[in-house]
Amino acid sequence: MNVFGDSTINTVHHWLRGLSGRQSAIADNIANIDTPGYRRREVSFETELARALNTNGARLTTTSPGHVSHSRLGGGLGMDQTQMLSSMRADGNDVDIDQEMVLLVETQLRYQAATRALNSRFDQIRNVIGTT
């Protein structure tokens, strides 16, 4: 629900929901690091964010060849796919603690950036309304 009709708030809301889902998946992966046969979960929130934005009528566009389009955003949070190593232990568990910790830190940093963006937008709205 967006009481202000503000697309920025709506976008950041989807951003935070996706990051929350990713953080939950990473936490499950870490919690199950010693569970035989456990297969790691992955949430590609960039894909979900682009889908949500396109569903709401907003389009991510590039105005310069140097801009990164949403189609080039992968689920690796800036990690090259060759860096996303996949290893399977003898017990069938494929969780790599080092990879999960890197993804956790990146997710936390993106979450902090999103909350800062949301707080900044609310500050702008408060300034327009004239309250402090």
Residue, then its C-alpha position, 0 to 999 in steps of 0.5 A: m500500500n502506497v499512501f503517497g502514490d510515490s513510485t520511489i517508495n513503491t520501488v524501494h518497497h519491492w527492493l526491500r522485500g526482495l532483499s529480505g527474501r534473499q537474506s532469508a534464503i542465505a540464513d537457511n543455507i548457513a543454518n543447513i550447512d551440516t545437513p546431508g543432502y541439503r541444496r542451497r536456496e537462491v533468491s534472484f531479487e533483481t529479476e523479481l524487482a524488474r518483474a514487479l516494476n514492469t508489472n506496475g507499468a514502470r520500465l527500466t530504460t537506459t539512455s546511454p550505452g554506458h548504463v546497465s540495463h536490468s536485463r544485465l543484472g544477474g542474481g550474483l550481486g555483482m559477482d561474475q558467474t565464474q566466481m559463483l563456485s558450486s561444490m558438492r560434498a560427498d553427503g550431497n550438500d552444496v552450501d559453500i560457507d564462504q560464498e554465503m558469507v559474501l552474499l550475506v554481506e552484499t545483501q546487508l549493504r544493499y538493504q542499508a542503501a535501500t533503507r537510506a533511500l527510503n528515509s531520504r524520500f520520507d525526509q523530502i516528504r516531511n520537508v514538503i509538508g513542513t514538519t520536522 
